[in-house]
Amino acid sequence: MSLPSFGLGTYKLKGEVCTEIVGKALEIGYNLVDTARCYRNEENIGISLSKILSTTSRDKIFITSKVPPDEQGEEMAYASVCDSIKKLNVDYIDLMLIHWPGASKRSPTSSENKNLRHGTWRGLIKARNEGLLRFIGVSNFTVDHLKELIEIEGLEVPYVNQVEFHPVCQQRALVQYCSKHRIQLQAYSSLGSGASELVDHKVIVLIANKYNLTVSAVLLLWAMQQDISIIPKASSQTHLLDNYNVFIQYQNGFRLNAEDMSAIEELDKDHHFCWNPHTIL
């Protein structure tokens, strides 16, 4: 299975709530679960996976995790992969990402960031070559970070770059670069972390009313219509189903029209509500 276009993000999901939400998602048809070591919920997700995999083939579920900033470097990244596999209670992980281009306890302008993330990349390549991972990628990498990895260091092109992406943070230069190099762009924070600047914007609200949709549905459709993979988080079964139903609508051919897509495109401010990786050299 290649990277699904839609899945479940699990940031801030903890304990039994995490196990319940992930289990329900897999039951209703989600086939991508996105986590990270720093979310500290891999073991809870592993419980859900064990239940579903008792009746479902492993190759039907796509699992993503991420190497955190405090485990950068070739040896630590490789160990990170092995520990995540153990916590998730699986034989392999489908996709492992470098979570952040910087390393813990280093200045954003330190050259150690570059050296450590390149070492991390080599550690992921080793784990992939040994069958512990199917694909490897990055998260929060800018065009400069990607150029350095691919064009200067001559290392393998990432399969995925997972970044903040929504109407006020469209990262057009990054989208173009990733398209040129066949790097799949995956969005996190598709709903702008709930910021009123986005979810209450009059343009988004008018479009939602026009189609009798929620604002969340409009934002998710806008991303999917650009071939961006999305992983919206849901902390309740209601939101879990709402998001899944938007995906089903999209699969069934529902689209925002070109005029509405253009109106949303005009909202871009290159504004990050989450981390801003441009500070990391």
C-alpha positions as CSV (number, residue, x, y, z in Angstrom):
1,M,0.0,0.0,0.0
2,S,1.3,3.5,-0.9
3,L,0.5,6.5,1.3
4,P,-3.3,6.8,1.7
5,S,-4.7,10.2,0.9
6,F,-6.6,10.4,4.2
7,G,-5.9,9.2,7.7
8,L,-6.1,9.8,11.4
9,G,-3.7,12.2,13.2
10,T,-3.2,11.3,16.9
11,Y,-1.4,14.3,18.3
12,K,-2.5,14.9,21.9
13,L,-4.4,11.6,22.0
14,K,-3.4,9.7,25.2
15,G,-4.2,6.6,27.2
16,E,-7.6,4.9,26.8
17,V,-9.0,7.7,24.8
18,C,-6.3,7.2,22.2
19,T,-6.9,3.4,22.1
20,E,-10.6,3.9,21.7
21,I,-10.4,6.5,19.0
22,V,-7.8,4.6,17.0
23,G,-9.8,1.4,17.3
24,K,-13.0,3.0,16.2
25,A,-11.2,4.7,13.3
26,L,-9.9,1.4,12.0
27,E,-13.3,-0.2,12.4
28,I,-15.1,2.4,10.3
29,G,-12.6,2.3,7.5
30,Y,-9.6,4.5,8.2
31,N,-6.4,2.8,7.0
32,L,-3.8,5.3,7.9
33,V,-2.8,6.1,11.5
34,D,-0.2,8.8,12.1
35,T,1.7,9.0,15.3
36,A,5.2,10.1,16.6
37,R,7.5,9.1,19.4
38,C,7.1,12.4,21.1
39,Y,3.3,12.0,21.2
40,R,3.9,9.2,23.7
41,N,0.9,7.1,22.5
42,E,2.5,4.4,20.4
43,E,1.8,1.7,23.0
44,N,-1.9,2.7,23.1
45,I,-2.0,2.6,19.3
46,G,-0.3,-0.8,19.5
47,I,-3.3,-2.1,21.5
48,S,-5.7,-1.0,18.9
49,L,-3.6,-2.4,16.1
50,S,-3.4,-5.8,17.8
51,K,-7.2,-6.0,17.9
52,I,-7.8,-5.0,14.3
53,L,-4.9,-7.1,12.9
54,S,-6.4,-10.2,14.4
55,T,-9.0,-10.0,11.6
56,T,-7.3,-7.7,9.1
57,S,-4.2,-8.2,7.0
58,R,-1.2,-6.1,8.1
59,D,-0.8,-4.7,4.6
60,K,-4.2,-3.1,4.8
61,I,-3.1,-0.6,7.6
62,F,-0.6,2.1,7.0
63,I,1.3,3.3,10.1
64,T,3.4,6.4,10.3
65,S,5.7,7.4,13.2
66,K,8.5,10.0,13.6
67,V,12.0,10.3,15.1
68,P,12.0,13.2,17.6
69,P,14.5,16.0,17.9
70,D,16.2,14.4,20.9
71,E,16.9,11.1,19.1
72,Q,18.7,12.6,16.0
73,G,21.8,10.9,14.6
74,E,22.3,7.7,12.8
75,E,22.6,5.3,15.8
76,M,19.9,6.9,17.8
77,A,17.5,7.1,14.9
78,Y,18.0,3.4,14.2
79,A,17.3,2.6,17.8
80,S,14.3,4.9,17.7
81,V,12.8,2.8,14.9
82,C,13.4,-0.4,16.7
83,D,11.7,0.9,19.9
84,S,8.7,2.2,18.0
85,I,8.2,-1.1,16.3
86,K,8.2,-2.8,19.7
87,K,5.7,-0.2,21.2
88,L,3.4,-0.4,18.2
89,N,3.6,-4.2,18.4
90,V,4.2,-4.7,14.7
91,D,6.9,-6.3,12.6
92,Y,7.5,-3.1,10.6
93,I,6.4,0.5,10.2
94,D,5.2,1.7,6.9
95,L,6.6,5.2,7.1
96,M,9.1,6.8,9.5
97,L,9.8,10.5,9.3
98,I,12.4,12.9,10.7
99,H,10.0,14.9,12.8
100,W,11.9,18.2,12.8
101,P,15.0,19.5,11.0
102,G,16.6,20.7,14.3
103,A,18.1,18.7,17.1
104,S,17.3,19.1,20.8
105,K,19.7,21.3,22.9
106,R,21.2,22.9,19.8
107,S,20.8,26.5,18.7
108,P,18.6,26.9,15.6
109,T,21.7,28.3,13.8
110,S,24.1,25.5,14.8
111,S,25.7,23.4,12.0
112,E,25.1,20.4,14.2
113,N,21.4,20.4,13.2
114,K,22.4,19.6,9.6
115,N,24.9,16.9,10.6
116,L,22.5,15.2,12.9
117,R,19.5,15.2,10.6
118,H,21.7,13.8,7.8
119,G,22.9,11.1,10.2
120,T,19.2,10.5,11.1
121,W,18.4,10.1,7.4
122,R,21.2,7.5,7.1
123,G,19.8,5.6,10.1
124,L,16.4,5.5,8.5
125,I,17.9,4.3,5.2
126,K,19.6,1.5,7.1
127,A,16.4,0.5,8.9
128,R,14.4,0.6,5.6
129,N,17.1,-1.6,3.9
130,E,16.7,-4.1,6.7
131,G,13.0,-4.3,6.2
132,L,12.0,-2.5,9.4
133,L,10.5,0.3,7.4
134,R,8.7,0.4,4.0
135,F,9.2,4.1,3.3
136,I,11.1,7.0,4.8
137,G,10.4,10.7,4.8
138,V,10.7,14.0,6.6
139,S,8.5,16.5,8.4
140,N,8.7,20.3,8.6
141,F,11.5,20.4,6.0
142,T,11.8,23.6,4.0
143,V,12.9,23.9,0.4
144,D,16.4,24.7,1.7
145,H,16.5,21.6,4.0
146,L,15.4,19.4,1.1
147,K,17.9,21.0,-1.3
148,E,20.7,20.4,1.1
149,L,19.7,16.7,1.6
150,I,19.1,15.9,-2.0
151,E,21.2,18.2,-4.2
152,I,24.2,19.0,-1.9
153,E,24.5,15.8,0.1
154,G,23.2,13.6,-2.8
155,L,21.2,11.5,-0.4
156,E,17.9,9.6,-1.2
157,V,14.9,11.7,-2.0
158,P,12.3,11.5,0.8
159,Y,9.0,9.7,0.0
160,V,7.0,12.2,2.1
161,N,7.3,15.7,3.5
162,Q,4.7,16.3,6.2
163,V,4.2,20.0,6.9
164,E,1.7,22.6,8.2
165,F,-0.6,23.3,5.3
166,H,-3.9,25.2,5.2
167,P,-5.3,28.3,3.4
168,V,-3.3,30.8,5.4
169,C,-0.1,28.7,5.2
170,Q,0.0,27.4,1.6
171,Q,3.8,27.1,1.2
172,R,3.6,27.4,-2.6
173,A,7.4,27.2,-3.2
174,L,7.6,24.1,-1.1
175,V,4.6,22.5,-2.9
176,Q,6.3,23.2,-6.3
177,Y,9.7,21.8,-5.1
178,C,8.1,18.6,-3.7
179,S,6.1,18.1,-6.9
180,K,9.2,18.5,-9.1
181,H,11.1,15.9,-7.0
182,R,8.0,13.6,-6.6
183,I,7.9,14.0,-2.9
184,Q,4.4,13.5,-1.6
185,L,3.2,16.4,0.5
186,Q,1.2,15.5,3.5
187,A,-0.7,18.2,5.6
188,Y,-0.9,18.5,9.3
189,S,-3.0,21.1,11.0
190,S,-5.4,21.2,8.1
191,L,-7.8,23.1,10.3
192,G,-5.2,25.6,11.4
193,S,-5.3,24.3,15.0
194,G,-8.8,25.8,15.3
195,A,-7.4,29.4,15.0
196,S,-10.3,31.9,14.5
197,E,-8.2,33.6,11.8
198,L,-8.9,30.6,9.7
199,V,-12.1,28.8,10.9
200,D,-14.0,32.0,11.3
201,H,-12.8,33.7,8.1
202,K,-15.8,35.0,6.2
203,V,-14.7,33.5,2.9
204,I,-14.5,30.0,4.4
205,V,-17.8,30.4,6.2
206,L,-19.6,31.7,3.1
207,I,-18.3,28.7,1.1
208,A,-19.4,26.3,3.8
209,N,-22.9,27.8,3.9
210,K,-23.1,27.7,0.1
211,Y,-22.6,23.9,0.1
212,N,-24.3,23.3,3.4
213,L,-21.0,22.0,4.8
214,T,-19.0,22.6,8.0
215,V,-16.0,24.8,7.9
216,S,-13.8,21.7,8.6
217,A,-15.3,19.9,5.6
218,V,-14.4,22.9,3.3
219,L,-10.8,23.0,4.6
220,L,-10.3,19.2,4.2
221,L,-11.8,19.2,0.7
222,W,-9.6,22.2,-0.3
223,A,-6.5,20.2,0.6
224,M,-7.6,16.9,-1.0
225,Q,-8.5,18.7,-4.2
226,Q,-4.8,19.6,-4.5
227,D,-3.7,16.0,-4.1
228,I,-2.5,16.7,-0.6
229,S,-2.7,13.8,1.9
230,I,-4.4,14.8,5.1
231,I,-4.4,13.4,8.6
232,P,-7.0,15.4,10.7
233,K,-7.0,14.6,14.4
234,A,-10.3,13.6,16.1
235,S,-10.7,13.3,19.8
236,S,-14.3,12.2,19.7
237,Q,-16.2,9.6,17.7
238,T,-18.5,12.3,16.3
239,H,-15.5,14.2,14.7
240,L,-14.0,10.9,13.6
241,L,-17.1,10.1,11.6
242,D,-17.5,13.7,10.4
243,N,-14.0,13.7,8.9
244,Y,-14.4,10.3,7.4
245,N,-17.7,11.2,5.8
246,V,-15.9,14.2,4.1
247,F,-13.4,11.8,2.7
248,I,-16.2,9.5,1.4
249,Q,-17.9,12.5,-0.2
250,Y,-14.6,13.3,-1.9
251,Q,-14.2,9.7,-3.1
252,N,-17.7,9.9,-4.5
253,G,-16.8,12.9,-6.6
254,F,-17.9,15.9,-4.6
255,R,-15.7,19.0,-5.3
256,L,-15.6,22.7,-4.5
257,N,-15.8,24.6,-7.7
258,A,-12.9,26.5,-9.3
259,E,-14.2,29.9,-8.2
260,D,-14.3,28.8,-4.5
261,M,-10.9,27.1,-4.7
262,S,-9.5,30.4,-6.1
263,A,-11.1,32.4,-3.4
264,I,-9.5,30.3,-0.7
265,E,-6.2,30.5,-2.5
266,E,-6.3,34.3,-2.0
267,L,-6.2,33.8,1.8
268,D,-2.5,32.8,1.9
269,K,-0.4,34.8,4.4
270,D,2.4,32.2,4.8
271,H,1.5,32.2,8.4
272,H,2.3,29.3,10.7
273,F,0.1,28.5,13.7
274,C,2.5,25.7,14.7
275,W,6.3,25.3,14.5
276,N,8.1,27.5,11.9
277,P,11.0,25.4,10.5
278,H,12.5,28.4,8.7
279,T,14.4,29.3,11.9
280,I,16.5,26.1,11.6
281,L,19.7,26.1,9.6
